Amino acid sequence: MDPFSDYDDYDAVGLAGLVAAGEVKPRQLVDAAALRIQAVNPAINAVIWQCLDQARDEAAHRAGGPFAGVPILIKDLVSDDGTPVTFGSVFFRDYVGEVTSEFRHRVDAAGFIEVGRTNTPEFGLLPTTEPALHGPTRNPWDLTRSSGGSSGGAAAAVAAGIVPLAQGSDGGGSIRIPASACGVFGLKPSRGRNPRRPPVSSDSVSVDGVLTRTVRDSAAFLDAIHGPTPGDEYWAPPPSGTFSEAVSADPGRLRIAYSVRDYRGIRVHPDCEAAIVDTAELLSTLGHDVVEAAPELDGATMGQAFLEIWAALAEHGFGNILGSAEELEPGVRHLRRLAGDLRTMRVLSRLTQRATNNPAFEPFTFTLVRRSAQRSPADLLTAQVSLQEASREAGRFLERYNVFLTPVLGSPPVPLGAIDQTLPWDEFTEMIARYVPFTPLANFSGLPAMSVPLFWTDDGLPMGSHFLGRFGDEETLFSLAGQLERARPWADRKPPVYADV
């Protein structure tokens, strides 16, 4: 193997096999990834920080683990002691991590070598990656389009051939949305499947995972990473075998429901509908029982309740920010004694704008914190009860069906700038609700879900098919994804912007 020209002929499992066989050295794989960052990153802006010298040093002695020597990109939301992490925020432009998460430790133990950090919207709050600090990540399939969010940098980097897989996280669709927008595979695991110590905000909504070109890479990654840590609030039942074994296993004859309407009854964009009808026909030819049906959910109430939770998470995250702010900005401790968090946020924003010409926090972040501060604990409890009722209905529905199929998005990837935070609040949130109507259900219910790249529009834009599974049953999703991948392979499809080095 020529590690430079043949690099993208292999997925991560394949590269790890070459390293184990002595056919290629980890240093060569790091250099191959570096060449590809240089080739395509100026066009797509997926990688916002590189650690190539450190990666080359690690490559000299990295041994052990199923992915020993394989390059990986880490999302710029993951704290790692001694490593810069900005969380996509102007305020954190100079911050260096002070703690390493258990998840990050497991990535290292699996043998991966970090080569850099990927772009993300501020604090991962939006379904597009266009932070004021780092600028937009552009979709390799169409540079005028969004790469999705919040793992948009990760998805774009994988789609453009920089690395075969990149770490992501998912609190409302943040793995699946960019996987759909960029034509790669992305699975959100069940709640409690992967460690969340220390939790960034809440153990109940967000999960860590990966975006990949192949299904087996996602399965092997989950095999290497999964499992609870002592004291975890949630845990998922262990699989019957390995997730990797599930990929090649016959899923059997599944009962699959599908819908082309969102949970408010609104029909999705014709391209999204075409993608799901096409996927449903493919599933039928593979022998599955496919029917049009959907759980009975009050989409309007569900959407408002999830927005309440999202705002509370933003406010809680801002509370954590203030702890770091005391180290980053003089006088913050004094400000906290004088005023509540909201006033402190305004003062910090003004101070930062004087230094950078950008406010410390973007409009959506600021508005979420303000809205949460205006709510009572009873409002938050009401929202939680509403979401739990929706979770129960989804669970009952999945007792009748093995899998529920919908689009990932309500429309094709939007143009950059379309998700405009300066719009009036009601107009802005309605836009988000129509664009991302399906993915949050998996987060607040804790169910596993995946985006599978099976369809491209006439304009050449990928459209992911979203599969929601039963709690703890990633094995069925992996088996189904493996079957679909064999029936309609996608890994060799390359976008116009691709690192052919």
C-alpha positions in Angstrom: 0.0 0.0 0.0 1.1 3.5 -0.8 0.0 5.4 2.4 -0.4 8.6 0.5 -2.2 7.7 -2.7 -4.1 4.6 -1.4 -5.1 6.1 2.0 -8.7 6.8 1.0 -9.2 3.3 -0.4 -9.5 2.1 3.2 -11.8 2.8 6.0 -10.6 3.1 9.6 -10.9 -0.7 10.3 -8.9 -1.3 7.1 -6.2 1.2 8.0 -5.9 -0.4 11.5 -5.5 -3.8 9.9 -2.6 -2.5 7.7 -0.9 -1.0 10.8 -1.3 -4.3 12.7 0.2 -6.2 9.7 3.2 -3.9 9.5 2.3 -2.8 6.0 2.1 0.9 7.0 3.3 3.0 9.9 1.1 5.3 12.0 3.4 8.2 11.1 2.6 7.7 7.4 -1.1 7.8 8.1 -0.7 11.0 10.1 1.2 12.5 7.1 -1.5 11.3 4.7 -4.2 13.0 6.8 -2.0 16.2 7.0 -1.7 16.3 3.2 -5.5 16.1 2.9 -6.1 18.8 5.4 -3.8 21.0 3.4 -5.6 20.1 0.1 -9.2 20.6 1.0 -9.6 22.5 4.3 -9.1 25.9 2.8 -12.2 25.3 0.7 -14.5 23.7 3.4 -13.1 25.0 6.7 -13.8 21.8 8.6 -10.6 21.7 10.7 -10.1 24.7 12.9 -7.0 23.6 14.9 -4.3 21.1 14.0 -1.9 19.2 16.2 0.2 17.5 13.6 3.6 17.7 15.3 2.1 16.2 18.5 0.4 13.5 16.3 3.7 12.6 14.7 5.3 12.2 18.1 2.5 10.0 19.3 2.7 7.9 16.1 6.2 6.9 17.0 5.1 5.0 20.1 1.3 4.4 19.7 0.6 0.7 20.1 -2.4 -1.3 21.3 -6.1 -0.9 20.7 -8.2 -1.9 17.8 -7.6 1.4 16.0 -3.8 1.7 16.8 -2.3 4.4 14.6 -5.5 5.6 12.9 -5.9 9.4 12.6 -9.0 10.9 14.0 -10.5 14.4 14.3 -12.1 15.6 17.5 -15.0 18.0 17.7 -14.3 21.3 19.2 -16.7 20.7 22.1 -14.6 18.0 23.8 -12.4 19.1 26.7 -9.0 17.6 26.9 -6.5 18.7 29.6 -3.9 21.0 28.0 -5.6 21.2 24.6 -7.2 24.3 23.2 -11.0 24.1 23.0 -13.2 27.0 22.0 -16.7 25.4 22.0 -17.2 27.5 18.9 -17.4 30.6 21.0 -15.7 34.0 20.7 -15.5 34.2 24.5 -13.5 30.9 24.6 -11.1 31.9 21.9 -8.0 31.5 24.1 -9.3 28.7 26.4 -7.2 25.6 27.1 -9.0 22.5 28.5 -8.4 21.6 32.2 -10.0 18.2 32.3 -10.1 15.1 30.1 -13.4 13.2 29.8 -13.7 9.5 30.1 -14.9 9.3 26.5 -11.7 11.0 25.4 -9.6 8.6 27.5 -11.3 5.7 25.7 -10.6 7.2 22.3 -6.9 7.2 23.2 -7.1 3.7 24.6 -8.5 2.5 21.3 -5.3 3.6 19.6 -6.5 6.7 17.7 -4.2 9.6 17.0 -5.8 13.0 17.1 -4.7 15.2 14.2 -6.9 18.2 14.9 -10.2 19.7 16.0 -13.4 20.2 13.8 -15.6 23.2 13.6 -18.9 23.4 15.5 -21.6 26.1 16.1 -21.4 27.9 19.4 -21.8 25.4 22.1 -23.3 23.0 19.6 -26.7 24.7 19.8 -27.6 25.0 16.1 -28.1 22.6 13.1 -25.6 24.5 11.0 -21.9 25.1 11.5 -21.4 28.8 11.0 -19.8 30.2 14.2 -18.7 33.8 14.4 -15.4 32.7 15.8 -14.2 30.3 13.1 -16.5 31.0 10.2 -18.7 28.6 8.3 -17.9 25.0 7.4 -18.9 24.5 3.7 -20.6 21.4 2.4 -18.2 19.4 0.1 -21.1 18.6 -2.2 -22.0 22.3 -2.7 -19.8 25.0 -1.1 -22.8 27.3 -0.9 -24.7 24.9 1.4 -24.6 24.1 5.1 -22.7 21.0 6.3 -25.2 20.7 9.1 -24.6 20.9 12.8 -23.5 20.7 15.3 -20.9 18.1 14.1 -20.7 19.8 10.7 -16.9 20.1 10.7 -16.6 16.4 11.4 -19.1 15.3 8.7 -17.5 17.6 6.1 -14.0 16.3 6.9 -15.1 12.7 6.5 -17.0 13.4 3.3 -14.0 15.2 1.8 -11.7 12.4 2.5 -9.5 13.9 5.3 -10.1 11.1 7.7 -12.2 7.9 7.4 -14.0 8.8 10.7 -14.4 11.8 13.0 -15.8 12.1 16.5 -19.1 13.9 16.9 -21.8 14.4 19.5 -25.6 14.5 19.4 -27.9 16.5 21.6 -30.7 17.1 19.2 -29.5 15.5 15.9 -26.0 16.8 15.8 -24.5 13.5 14.4 -27.4 12.6 12.2 -28.1 16.1 10.7 -24.6 16.6 9.3 -24.3 13.0 8.3 -27.4 13.5 6.1 -26.2 16.9 4.8 -22.7 15.5 3.8 -23.6 12.0 2.7 -21.9 10.0 5.4 -23.1 7.5 8.0 -24.0 8.6 11.5 -25.5 6.7 14.4 -26.6 8.2 17.7 -26.3 5.5 20.4 -28.9 4.8 23.1 -28.8 6.9 26.2 -26.2 5.5 28.6 -24.4 3.5 25.9 -21.3 5.7 26.0 -19.7 7.3 29.1 -20.6 10.9 29.9 -18.2 11.7 32.8 -17.8 14.5 33.4 -21.1 15.6 31.8 -20.9 18.7 29.7 -24.5 19.7 30.5 -26.9 16.8 31.0 -26.5 13.1 30.9 -30.1 12.7 29.6 -30.0 14.3 26.1 -26.5 14.4 24.6 -24.4 11.4 23.6 -20.9 11.0 22.0 -20.3 9.1 18.8 -18.7 9.2 15.4 -19.3 10.0 11.7 -18.0 7.5 9.2 -17.9 6.5 5.6 -18.7 2.8 6.4 -21.1 1.2 8.7 -18.5 -1.2 10.1 -16.3 1.7 11.2 -19.2 3.1 13.4 -19.8 -0.4 14.8 -16.2 -1.1 15.6 -15.8 2.4 17.2 -18.8 1.7 19.4 -17.4 -1.7 20.3 -14.2 0.0 21.5 -15.8 2.9 23.4 -19.1 1.8 24.9 -19.8 0.9 28.5 -20.9 2.9 31.6 -18.7 4.4 34.3 -19.3 4.1 38.1 -22.0 6.6 39.2 -23.5 7.1 35.7 -27.1 8.1 36.0 -28.1 6.0 33.0 -26.8 2.9 31.4 -27.9 0.9 28.3 -28.2 -2.9 28.4 -25.1 -4.7 26.9 -25.4 -6.1 23.4 -25.8 -9.8 22.9 -22.6 -9.9 20.8 -20.4 -7.2 19.2 -21.8 -4.4 17.2 -19.3 -5.3 14.5 -20.8 -8.8 14.2 -24.2 -7.2 13.8 -23.2 -5.4 10.7 -22.7 -8.6 8.7 -25.6 -10.4 10.3 -28.9 -10.8 8.5 -31.5 -8.5 10.2 -34.3 -10.9 9.3 -37.7 -9.8 8.2 -38.4 -6.5 10.0 -41.6 -4.6 10.5 -40.8 -1.0 9.4 -43.1 2.0 9.5 -42.3 5.1 7.6 -43.7 8.7 7.3 -43.1 11.7 5.1 -44.9 14.1 7.4 -43.3 15.7 10.5 -44.9 15.4 14.0 -47.1 18.4 13.3 -48.5 16.8 10.2 -46.5 19.0 7.8 -45.3 17.3 4.6 -41.6 17.5 4.1 -39.8 18.9 1.0 -40.4 16.9 -2.2 -36.8 15.8 -2.3 -37.0 14.5 1.2 -40.2 12.7 0.5 -38.6 11.1 -2.7 -35.7 9.9 -0.6 -37.9 8.1 1.9 -40.3 6.6 -0.6 -37.2 5.3 -2.5 -35.8 3.9 0.7 -39.1 2.3 1.6 -39.2 0.6 -1.8 -35.6 -0.6 -1.3 -36.5 -2.1 2.1 -39.5 -3.9 0.5 -37.3 -5.5 -2.1 -35.0 -6.7 0.7 -37.9 -8.6 2.2 -39.1 -6.3 5.0 -42.7 -5.5 5.8 -43.0 -1.8 5.2 -46.1 0.3 6.0 -46.9 4.0 6.2 -47.6 4.7 9.9 -46.4 7.1 12.6 -46.7 7.5 16.4 -49.4 9.8 17.6 -47.4 12.7 18.9 -48.4 16.3 19.5 -45.6 17.9 17.5 -46.3 21.5 18.5 -46.3 20.7 22.2 -43.3 18.4 21.8 -41.3 21.0 19.9 -42.0 23.7 22.5 -41.1 21.4 25.4 -37.8 20.4 23.8 -37.0 24.1 23.2 -37.6 24.7 27.0 -35.1 21.9 27.8 -32.7 23.3 25.2 -32.9 26.7 26.8 -32.3 25.3 30.2 -29.2 23.4 29.0 -27.9 26.6 27.5 -28.4 28.5 30.8 -26.8 25.7 32.7 -23.9 25.7 30.3 -23.5 29.4 30.8 -23.3 28.8 34.5 -20.3 26.6 33.9 -18.9 29.2 31.5 -18.8 31.7 34.4 -16.4 29.4 36.3 -14.0 29.6 33.4 -14.7 33.3 32.9 -13.2 34.1 36.3 -9.9 32.9 34.9 -10.3 34.4 31.5 -11.7 37.9 32.2 -10.6 40.1 35.1 -13.5 41.2 37.4 -16.0 38.5 36.5 -16.0 37.3 40.1 -17.0 40.8 41.2 -19.6 41.0 38.5 -21.2 37.8 39.7 -21.6 39.3 43.2 -23.2 42.4 41.8 -25.7 40.9 39.4 -27.3 37.8 38.0 -25.9 35.6 35.3 -27.8 37.5 32.6 -26.3 40.9 33.4 -22.9 39.2 33.7 -23.4 37.8 30.2 -24.2 41.2 28.8 -21.1 42.8 30.4 -18.8 39.9 29.2 -20.2 40.4 25.7 -19.4 44.1 25.7 -15.9 43.5 27.1 -15.2 40.8 24.5 -16.5 43.0 21.6 -14.1 45.7 22.5 -11.2 43.3 22.2 -12.4 41.2 19.1 -15.1 43.3 17.3 -17.4 40.4 18.0 -19.8 39.9 21.0 -18.8 37.2 23.4 -22.0 35.2 22.7 -24.1 34.8 19.6 -27.7 35.9 19.4 -29.3 32.5 19.7 -27.2 31.6 22.7 -28.0 34.8 24.4 -31.7 34.5 23.7 -31.9 30.9 25.0 -30.2 31.9 28.3 -32.6 34.9 28.7 -35.7 32.8 28.0 -34.6 30.1 30.4 -33.9 32.7 33.1 -37.5 34.0 32.7 -39.0 30.5 33.3 -39.9 28.9 36.6 -38.9 25.4 37.8 -42.5 24.4 37.2 -42.2 25.3 33.5 -39.2 23.1 33.1 -41.0 20.2 34.9 -44.0 20.6 32.7 -41.7 20.4 29.6 -40.1 17.3 31.0 -43.4 15.6 31.6 -44.5 16.4 28.1 -41.4 14.9 26.6 -41.7 11.8 28.8 -45.3 11.3 27.5 -44.0 11.6 23.9 -41.2 9.1 24.8 -43.8 6.6 26.1 -45.8 6.9 22.9 -42.7 6.4 20.8 -41.9 3.3 22.9 -45.4 1.9 22.5 -45.2 2.5 18.7 -41.9 0.6 18.5 -43.4 -2.4 20.2 -45.4 -2.8 17.0 -42.6 -2.0 14.6 -38.9 -2.8 14.8 -37.8 0.5 13.2 -39.4 3.8 12.3 -38.2 5.5 9.0 -38.4 9.2 8.3 -36.3 11.9 6.6 -33.5 13.3 8.7 -34.2 16.8 7.6 -37.3 18.6 6.4 -35.5 20.0 3.3 -32.2 19.5 1.5 -29.2 21.2 3.2 -30.0 24.9 3.4 -27.8 27.7 1.9 -25.2 29.1 4.3 -26.7 32.1 6.0 -30.2 30.9 5.8 -30.4 30.0 9.5 -30.2 33.7 10.5 -30.0 34.3 14.2 -31.1 37.9 13.8 -34.5 36.9 12.6 -37.5 37.5 15.0 -37.6 34.7 17.5 -40.9 33.1 16.3 -39.8 33.2 12.7 -36.4 31.7 13.6 -37.7 28.9 15.7 -40.3 28.0 13.1 -37.5 27.7 10.5 -35.6 25.4 12.8 -38.7 23.3 13.6 -39.4 22.8 9.9 -35.7 22.0 9.1 -35.1 19.6 12.0 -38.5 18.1 12.8 -37.5 14.5 13.4 -34.1 14.1 15.2 -34.8 15.5 18.7 -37.2 12.6 19.6 -34.3 10.2 19.8 -32.5 12.5 22.2 -35.1 13.1 24.8 -36.4 9.6 24.6 -32.9 8.0 24.7 -33.6 5.8 21.7 -30.9 4.9 19.2 -31.2 6.4 15.7 -29.1 6.6 12.5 -28.8 8.5 9.3 -28.0 6.3 6.3 -26.9 7.9 3.0 -29.0 6.2 0.4 -30.3 9.0 -1.8 -28.9 12.0 -3.8 -31.1 14.7 -5.3 -31.0 15.7 -9.0 -28.8 18.6 -7.9 -26.3 16.2 -6.3 -27.1 16.8 -2.7 -27.2 13.9 -0.3 -30.4 13.1 1.7 -30.1 10.8 4.7 -32.7 8.3 5.7 -33.4 8.4 9.4 -34.1 5.1 11.3 -35.3 5.2 14.9 -34.8 2.0 16.8 -35.8 0.4 20.1 -33.9 1.4 23.3 -30.6 -0.5 23.6 -31.1 -2.2 20.2 -28.3 -0.7 18.1 -27.6 -4.2 16.9 -30.8 -4.2 14.8 -29.9 -0.8 13.4 -26.4 -1.9 12.5 -27.7 -5.1 10.9 -30.1 -3.1 8.8 -27.5 -0.5 7.9 -25.1 -3.2 6.8 -27.7 -4.8 4.6 -28.6 -1.4 3.0 -24.9 -0.7 2.5 -24.4 -4.0 0.7 -27.5 -3.4 -1.4 -26.7 0.2 -2.3 -23.0 1.0 -1.5 -22.2 4.7 -1.0 -18.6 4.8 0.4 -17.1 5.4 -3.1 -19.3 8.3 -3.9 -17.1 11.4 -3.8 -18.2 15.0 -3.5 -16.9 17.7 -5.9 -14.5 18.9 -3.1 -12.5 15.8 -2.3 -8.9 15.2 -1.2 -7.5 13.3 -4.2 -3.9 13.5 -3.2 
